[in-house]
Amino acid sequence: MLDTVGLAEKDPDREQPWAELGLKADEYARIKEILGRRPTSSELAMYSVMWSEHCSYKSSKVHLKQFAEIPQETPLANADGTAGVGKMLAGIGENAGVVDIGQGYAVTFKIESHNHPSYVEPYQGAATGVGGIVRDILAMGARPVAVMDPLRFGPLSEPDTHRVLPGIVAGVGGYGNCLGLPNIGGEAVFDASYLGNPLVNALCVGVLRHEDLHLAKATGSGNQVVLYGARTGGDGIGGVSVLASETFDETGPAKRPSVQVGDPFMEKLLIECTLELFAAGIVTGIQDLGGAGLSCATSELASAGDGGMHVELDRVPLRDSSLAPEEILMSESQERMMAVVEPEDVDALMAICAKWDVEAVVVGEVTDTGRLEIDWHGERVVDVPPRSVAHDGPTYHRPFERPDWQDALQADTAAGLQRPTNGDELRDTVLRLVASENLCDKSWITDQYDRYVRGDTVLAQPSDSGMIRVDEETGLGVSVATDCNGRFAKLDPYAGAQLALAEAYRNVATGGASPLAVSDCLNFGSPEDPAVMWQFAEACRGLKDGCLELGIPVTGGNVSLYNQTGATAILPTPVVAVLGVVEDVRRRTPSAFGAEGEAVYQLGDTRDELDGSEWVHVVHGHLGGLPPRVDLMAERALATLLHDGVGLLTSAHDLSEGGLAQALAESALRHGVGVTVGPSDDSFVQLFSESAARCLVTVRPGEEGALEAMAGALGVSARRIGTTGGDAFTVEGAFSIPLDELRAAWTSTLPNALGA
């Protein structure tokens, strides 16, 4: 029997499956208090998905609110030297952040997670992660122009890594390639903590004119609510909203809701159709349907607008006619959008949708009742205040405290571990590290992605950052990088978040961009563990303080909790994405050696900082001590030098994982240009330390003085360490490795492990 509002008022004591839907007893009691009765089964479905951890941020929002303390604009200098400003046109709380990049253009970007669905069903989990973030960007009024994919896996030697990695990579590539979106960057990191809980984070960048900005709100009583795109099916019922809100047990997820199934060709039609609707000027509000599906779209549109909406749920086009109203409201079927239009514009909307072969149906209208009312074949099944569903969910002040083991972890430094003592041992260490899982060539992954479709890709993997041209005439463009070292965050989550921010900031700057804005994807274990919540709180505090010091705002992001298997949490992984603006992409700095006879410089200071490094991880399997020191003012000065040095610098490559040795190897291998560097008092520390605020650069013969003068004026140390040329990577007095041998070690790891 259909559970209607009238029936709910008559039988208040009916047993309901609130616990099975992920609600706590006090949350269920709160729902009854809000409604003044028990919820109907449809209302219970809506509250359960919208109050889930994934949708409501109930454990994290008390910590996220501090990002609002960061000024919402980034001062810039225009190409002609006049003062400019990168203003945020839309920020936290919207589908994605939108930032002014000048010349009437704005860029929107955001990063989100699809971790648990990608473990259950790797291909579709990853594919629909890409599809969802693309629709978030589309909903802001922007054309999606590029994607990125920061990934984390268990060790390559583990069978389950061989199960999930190929499927995830194929899902990311398959969906993005079919959409015609270049994949311009990301990461693939391996660690035992991700075994059984891989991380699939997806980022999308979109471009729009200022006047094209659209927001998710339903205003204007009598305006029509139109659902368009794919039909609603049984896939994804309680999908990411429930699946991402609980911990996996030792053998997999305790609950296995259906993972969403993606259709990139339908999404491509949806993109073009939606952009034409925007161009026609007939959309007054829009929302994509992602996590929580119709429950989210209807409640958020109504809540952010005039506060009322009436929906006829039986008008929703279905792929499965047997679906109950609760299932329709919870379904996370992909490739769907909801638009609000004035009555006189409905015919024009329908005509545009028909042109693109996109099904569209008027399912309701905006009201002034302050209620979200949903009917099913003439019976009222939902009557709720929409804000209580979308925005007034529970807020948890979870207990958090520094764990007992943190002091012992930090005291267990790498100082006493055996280090290479001669040239042969240094040589062997270089070869071992370049072939290691985290430092090896990732072409096996990135070659499955189209990096240059659309013709506007300027830089992509394996460059330090991805760069996209926005305006063909002026060369205006943007650069994006994503970074995080989970081992550093485990050693010190506050510093670890700042080091992730600093590395992404530095990577954007190496190409010549001015860092402008931040998005984040905060991946952590169970919030019910006080130690995990301490890590999360410290990472948020570190990111906020870091952004304040760098003068760069957080535009939005995502929190992914319950990333653990049994009692084993992942390394705290606060992935940070930094977006920068490039005045003219034709004037940029490449990230590899391009010619022989150029002077090689290291910018920034190297200290004996090996705790948490790739050397200690690969060679000794050790984790302990303190991460490298954070100096954000040094990062800011270095970024200024890299920006101002465009045209002077012939290459720039950041120093991070693997240290100077890895940067020299990658810079030499890219175009087959060797390098010789001089000896030092401690070649081991110089080669493998992972001190921050450093970069490897080259200049043409005769321009050394100009670089040194520029660096001196900014207070950046600049030390000439060698010269490009030849066919080997040589450290004078220590070792020489032919580039062919170096390349064989670097490129063989993934093909050997996964199959060519």
N, C-alpha and C positions, 0 to 999 in steps of 0.2 A: 504494500500500500504506500502511495506517495506521502512522504512526510512534509506536510504543509505548515505554514505559520499558525493557522487555526488549530491544527492538530497538536502542535507543540504547546500551545496554551492550555489545551484540554488534558494532556497527559504529561505533566511536568516531571514525573518520576521514571519515565522510560529509560532503560539502560542504553547507554550510547558508547561506541568504541573509541572514546577520546584518547585512551592510552595507546591503542594500536595505531592511531594516527599521529603519535608523537607528542601529544599534549600532556602537560603535567596536571596534577589534581587541582592545584591553585589556579592554573591557567583556565581550566574548564570552569571552575567556580567564577572566575572573573568574566568569562564570556556570558554566563548566565546572569551575572550582575549587570552587565552592559545592556543586555536585551530585556531584562526583567522577566525572563522565562528561560526554559532550556532552548538550545538552538535546534533548528531543523537539521536533518542530515546534510542538506546542501550548505547551510550556514556553517555547520561543524567542519565540513570539507574545506570551505574557504578559510576559516580561521586557522585550521591545522596547517595548511600550506603557507599562509601569509605570516603566521606566527612562528614558523620554523626558523631555525638558526640561520639558514641560508638566505631567507627573505627578510627577516625582521632585524637581524644584527643584534639580537637581544643580549648576547654576552659581550659584544664588542663596542656598542655605540657609546657607552660611557667613556671609553678611551678614545674613540674616533673624533668626538666633538672638539678635542683640542686642536684639530687641524684648522678649525675656523679662526684660530688666533693668528694664523699666517696671513699677511697682507695679500690681497687678491689680485696683484698685478706685479709684473716684473719689469723694472726700468730697463730700457734698451737704448742703444745709439743707432740711429738710422744710417743708411749707407752714405748719406751726404754729410754726416757729422752732427745733424740736428738731433735734439732729444726726441725720443719716441717712447712708447710704453706698450707693453703686452698686457692688455686688460683681459680679465676673465669675463666672458659674456654669459656663461652659465657654468655652475660649479657643482659642488657636492649636493646630492639630492636629486639631480637630474639624471637622465639616462647616461649621459657622458659629459665631461667637461668641455667647454668651448672657449678658445683663446684667440684673441685678435693677433694676427701676425702682420698687419699692415696692408696697404694698397687695397683696402676694402675686403680683404680675405680674412677668414677665420679658419681655425683647424680644431677639430674635435677628436679626442682620443681617449681610450679607456682600456684597461686590462682586467680580465675576469678569469675565474677558474672553472674547470669542468673535470675535477679530479676523480671523484668516486665513480661517476658514470663511465669514465674512460678505463677504470680498472675492471668494471663489470663487463663492458662491451667496448673494447679499445677503439675500433674504427668509428662506430656511430657516436660514442662518447666524445671523441676528439672532433669529429666532423661537426656535430651540433654545437660544440663549444665555439667553433669558428662562426657558425651561422648565427648564434645568439649574439655575439659581440658585434658582428656586422650590422644586425638589426638595431642594436642600441645606438650605433653611430648614425644609421639611416634615420632613426626617429628624431634626431636633432635637426634634420633638414639638410644633412650633408651627403655628398657622394662618397662612399667608401673608396679609398684609393690604395690601401696597403694593409697587410696583416703581419704579425710577428707571433712567435710561439716559444716562450720559455718552458722547457720540459725538464722533468726530473725522473730518474729511473733507479731501480735497484742495480746491483753490480751486473756487468755484462756476462759474468760466469753463471748467473742464476737462470734456471729454466723459465721462471715466470717473467723475467725481463725479455726473454725471447718470445714470449706470448704477447706481451703488451706493447713493446716498442714498435715492431713493424706495423701493427694495426693502428696505433696512435699516429705514427708518422704518415701512414697511408691516408688516414682520416683527415688530418690537417691538410695534406697536399691535395687529396681528392676534392675536398669541398672548396678550398681556396682557388685551386686551378680552374675548376668548373665555373666559379664566379668570375674568373678573369681578374683576380686580385693578386698582385705580386707579394710574395713572402720575403720581406727585406731583412729579417734578423730574428734573433732569439738565442736560446741556449739549449744545450743538452748536457745535463750534469748527472753523474752516477754516484750513488752512495747507498750503503746497506740500509739506511733508515727508510728509504723510499721503496724498498722491496715490499710488495703487497699494498702499497699506497703511492702510486706514481702521481706526479703533479703535472697537470696539463693546463697551463695558463695561456690565454689567447688575447692578443691585443689587436685593435683595429684603429686605423687613422682615417679620418674623413675630412673633406674640404668643402667649404661653403662660403658664399658671400654673406656679409653681416645681415642683410635684409632677409635672408633665407632661413634664419634661425627659427626652429619650431620647438614647442614645449609640450609636455604631457599633461594637459588639463582639459577638462570638459566644461566649457562655459556657454552661456546663452540658452536659457530655458526654451525648449522646443527644437533645439538643434538636434540633428539626427546622428545616431551612433552606428557606424558601419564597420562590420567585420569583413576583411578581405584577405585573400591568399589561399593557402591550402585548407582542405577540409580537416575537421577535428576528428582524431581517432583515439584508439585506446593506448597508443604508445606514449610513454612518458607520464602516465598517471602517477602523481606523487613522485615524479622522477627526481630531478636535481634538488628540488625543495626539501624532500624527505631524505633522499639518499645522502646528501651532503650535510646532513644534520645529525649524524650518528657515527659511532666508531665501528670500524670493521673488526670482526673477531678474527681468530687465528686462521680460519679457513675461508675467509671472504666476508662480504657484508651479511649481517644478520637478516636484513630485509633486502629483497632484490626487486624494487619497483622497476617497471619497464623503462629502459633507456630510450630516449627520443630517437626517432629515425629521421634523418635529414634527406632533403631533395634539393641539391644546389641549383638545379636548373629552374625549379620553382622559385627559389630565392632570387635568382638573377632576374626573372620576370618581375618579382615583387619589388626589387630595387628600382628598376626602370619605371615601373608603373607609379611607384611612390614619388619618385623625383618629378615625373610629369604632373602628378597631382599637386605637388608643391609649386611647380612652375605656373600652373593654372590659377594659383591663389585661392583655392577652395577649401583648404584644410585649416580649421581653427584650433585643432588639438589632435595629437597623435601619440600612440603608445604601441611598442612592439609587444608581442606575446612570447615571453620566455619562461623563466621560472615561475611557477604557479599559474601560468596560462591566463584563462579568462578571469579567474579570481583576482589576479594581480591587475590586469588591464582595466577592468571595470572599476575596482575599488580605488586604484591610484588616480585614474582620470577624474572620477567623481570627487575624490578627496581634494585634489589639487585645483579643482575648478569651482563651480558654484555649489558643490556639495550634494547634488542629487542626480540620480540616473534611474531610468526604468528600462529593463531589458526583458525581451521575450526570448527565453532560452531555447525554445523549440524551433526558432528560426535559424539557429546555428547549423550550417551545413556539416553533415557527419559522413565519415567514411564507414562508420559502424553504427547501424541504426539501433543496436541493442543497448547503447550507452545510456546509463541513468543520468539524471541531472547532476548528481554529485560528481560523477566521473567526467562529465563535460566540463564542469567548473575546475577540476583538478588537472585535466589533461595538459601536457606540455608539448603537444604536437607542434612541429616547427613550421616556419615560413608563413606566419600569420601576423597581421597588423590590425589595429583598431583606430579608426579615424572619426573625428567629430566634424560635421559639416552643416552648413545652414540648409534648411529644407529646399530652397530654390536651387542649390548646387548639387543635389543628389543625382539628378539625371546626368550632369556633366561628369561626376565621379564615376557613375556606372559606365558611361561611354568610354572613359579612359581605361577603366579596368577591363572592359570587354576588348578593347584594342590590344591589350597585353595578355589576353586570355587568362585573366585573373578573376576568379569568382568573388563576387561581392554581394553582401546582403545587409540591409538595414535591420539591425537587431534591437534597436531601442532608441531612446531619446533622452536629452538632458532635461532635468526637472529642477524645480526650486524647493523641493520637499526636504532637502537635507538628508535624504535616505537613499540607499541603494536597494532598489526593489527589483526582484527577478521572478518572473512567472514561468511556469512550465505547463503548457496546454491549459491556460486559463487559471491555474492554481498558483497562489503566491508561495514560493519556496524559500525566498530570501527577503528579509526586510531588516536591514542593519544600517547603523550610521557608518558611512564608508571609511571615515578616518579611523574608526576603531579597528578596522580590518587592515588598512594600508599603513597607518603611521603610529597608532597608539597601542602597538603590541607591547608585550612585557619588556621591561628593562631589568637586566640582572646586574647586580653588583657582586660579581663572583669573587670569592676570596682568592687572593694571590699573595705569594710570598717567595722570597728568594730561596731556592731549594738547598737542602743540607749539603748536597754534593757539589755545589758551585765553587766553594772555596778550594776543595780538593782538586777539582778539575783545573782551576786556574793556577794552582800551585804546581801542577804536573807539567812543567815546561819541557821543551825540546832541547834544553841546554846541554844535557848529558848524553844525548844520542850521538852515535858515531857519524862523523862527517867525512866527506871525501878529503884525502890528504895529499893527493898527487894528480898529475894531469890525466893519467889513464882513468882514475876513479871519477874525475870530473867529466871526462868524455862519456863514460858509461852512464853516468847520472843524467846527462843531457839526453842521450838516446832513450833511456828508460822513461824519462818524463814525457818527451814528445810523443811517445807511443802509449802513454797511459790513457785511461778511459776519458778523463776530463779534459786533457790537453790535445788529444789526437785530432786529426782531420775529421770534420763532421760532414764531408761531402756525401757520404752514403745517405745521410738524412736530407741535406739541403738540395741535393740534385733531384729529389722527388718533388721539389717545389718550383713553380715558375716564378723566377725573380724579376723578370723584365717585361711581362705582359703589361699592356697599356702604354708602354714607351716612355714613362716618366721616372723610372727607377734610375737614380744616379749612383747610389752605393747600396750594396747588399752583402750578404755573407760571402766571404769571410771578413769583410771590413769591420772596423770597430763599431760602426753604427750603420743603420739604414738611412738612406736619404732619398727623398721624393721631390721632384719638381712640381710646384703648384701653378706657376704662371709661365707659359712658354716665352712670352715676349720679354719679360723683365728678368727671368731666371729665379724669381722668388721660390724658396723651397723650405722644407722642414727635414729635420733629422731626428731619429728616435733610437734609443738604446734601452735594453732591459738587463738588469744585473742583480745578483745576490750570491753571496758566499755563505751557505748555511752553517759551515763549520765555524766561521767567525761569529755568526749570530749565536751559536751554541756556547762559545767561550764567553761572549759578552753581548747580549741581545741589543743593548742600547748602542754600543759601538758598531755592532754588526749591521744594524739598520742604516747607520750613518755611512758605513763603508760601502753598502749597496748603493745608496744615494750618490756617494762621491764617485764610484766607478761609472755609473750610468751617466752622470754629469760630465765626467772626464771623457768618456767615449763619444758623447755627442760633440764635445768641443774639439776632439782630434781632427774631425773633418772640416772644422772652421765655423761651426754653428754656435749661436748664442743660446745657452740653456734657458728655457722659458717656463716650463711647467712640469708637474709631476703627477703621475698616476701610480697606484700601488696595488699589489695583490698579495695580501698577508696570509700566508699558509702556515698553520700551526696545528698542534695536536688537540687533545680534548680540553675544552674550557672548564670541565669539571675537575681538572687537575690543577691545584694552586700553583705548581711549578710552571706549567704551560701558560697559565694566565699571567704569571709574573713575566715570562719571556715576551708575551704579547704586549703587556703594558709597557715594558721597557723599550720594545721595538717602536711602539707608537710614539713614546716620549722622545726617543732618539731621532725618529724621522721628523717629528715636529720641530725639535730644536735645530736639527740640521737644515731644514728648509728655511727657518727663520734666519739662520746665520748666512745661508747662501742667497737669501732674498728671492725664493722661488716658491710658488704656491702649489698645494695639493689640489687638483681639480676634481678628484673622485677616485674611485677604485673599488676593491672587492676584498671581503674577508672570507677565508675558507678555513673552518675549524674541523675538529674531529678527524684530522689526518693522522691516524695511527692504526696499528694493527695490534689488537689486544692491549697490552700495557705499554707497547713500544711506540712512542711518538716519533714523527719525522724530525729531522733537524729543523729548528725554527727557520722559516724561509720567507722573509719579507722581500719579495721581488719588487724592485723599484724600476719604473719606466720614466725616463726623462725625455722630453720633447724640446728641440731647439729650432730656432729660425735661422735660415741661411739667406742672406741678402741676394746672392746670385750663385746658383749651383754650379755655374761654369767656373767660378773661382772657389775651389775647394782643395783640400789637402788629401791625397791618397794615403793609405795605411801600410804601404809596403815599399821597399827599395825599388827605384825605377831606373837607376843608371849607375855606372861604375864611377869611382873616383870622388864620390861625395863624402862630406864630413859627417860622421855619426856622433850625435850628442845624446847624453842623458840629461833630461830636465828633472829637477827635484832631487832630494837627498835619500840615500839608501842607508838603512840602519839594520842591525842584526835582529830582524823580525821574521822568524821562521815558524812560530807557533801557529797551527792551523793551516800551514802552507801545503801546496801540492807535494813538495819534496817530503815533508814529514809524513803526509798521508800515504803517498805511494811507496816510499822506501821503508818506512817504519810502521805504518798502520797505526799511527799515534794521533790522538786528539787531546790537547791540554794546553794550558798556558793562557796567554792573552793575545788577542788579535793585534794587527798593526795599529799604530797610533793614528788617530784621526786628527787632521789639521785642515779644516774647511776653508780657512783663509788662504792657505797654500793652494788648495784646489781651485779657489776662485781666481787667484793670481795666475795659476797655470792655464786655466781656461781662457783668461784674457789674452795671454801670450799666444795660445794656439789660435784664437780668433784673429788677433791682429797680425799674426805671422803668415796668414794665407798669402801665397805668392812668394814668400821668402822660403818657407818650409817646403821641401820636396816630398816629404813623407812624415807621418806622425802615427805612432802606435802606442796605446796606453800600456803601462806596466801593471800587471795584476797577477792572476793565477799563473804560477810557473816563473814569475819574475822576469828579469832581463834576458835570461837564456831563452825562454819561450818566445819573447817578443823578437829577439834577434832571429831565431829560427823561422818564425812565421813571416817576418819581413823579408828574409832572404828567399824563402821557398816560393813566395807568391809569383815572382817573375824570374826566378832563377838567377838572382844577383847575389853573389856571395858577400861576406863581410869578415873583416879582421879587426879585432879589438885588442887593446893593449892589456898587459898584465896589471894586477892590482895587489895591494897588500893582503887582501883576503878575497881571492877570486870566487870562493864558494859563496860567501855572503853576497858579494856583488852580483853573482849570476842568479841566485835562487831566492833571495829575500823578496818578500811581497809587500814592502813598504808602500804606502799610498802616496798620492799627489806626485806621481812620477810619469814621465813619458819619454819614449824613444823617438828622436827626430833626426832628419838629415837636411843638409843645405848644400848648395852648389859650391864648388871651389871658389874662394875669394869672398864668400858671404858669411864666413864665420864671425867676423867682427860685428856685423849687423845683428846677428842672432844674439851674441853675447851682450851687446849694448841693450837690446830690447829686454833680454832676460834680467839684466842688472837693474834696469829702471823699474821693473816690476817686483824685484826682490826674489826672483826665481833662480836657483842655482843652475848653471849650465856647464857641464863638463864634457869636453870632447873625449870620446872613448875609442874611436876607430875610424875606419874608412870602408866604403863599399867597394866591391869588386872581387873578381875571381870566381871560383866554382866550389868554394868551401866555406864553412863556418869555423873560423879560427880564433883561438885565444892565444896570443903570443906567449911562448914559453910554457904552454900547458897542453894544448891539443889542437887537432884539426879534424873536422868531419866533412868529407865530401858531401855536396848537396844531394847527390843521388842516394847516398846511404842515409842521410837525414830524412829525405823524402820517403824512402821505403819504410822507415820506422814510423813516420808520422801518418802515412796514408793506409797502412795495412790493418790497423786494429779493428775498426768496425767491419770492413768486408770479411776479415778472417772470422770474426765472432758471429756475424749475422748472415753471411753468404753474400757473395758479390752481386 
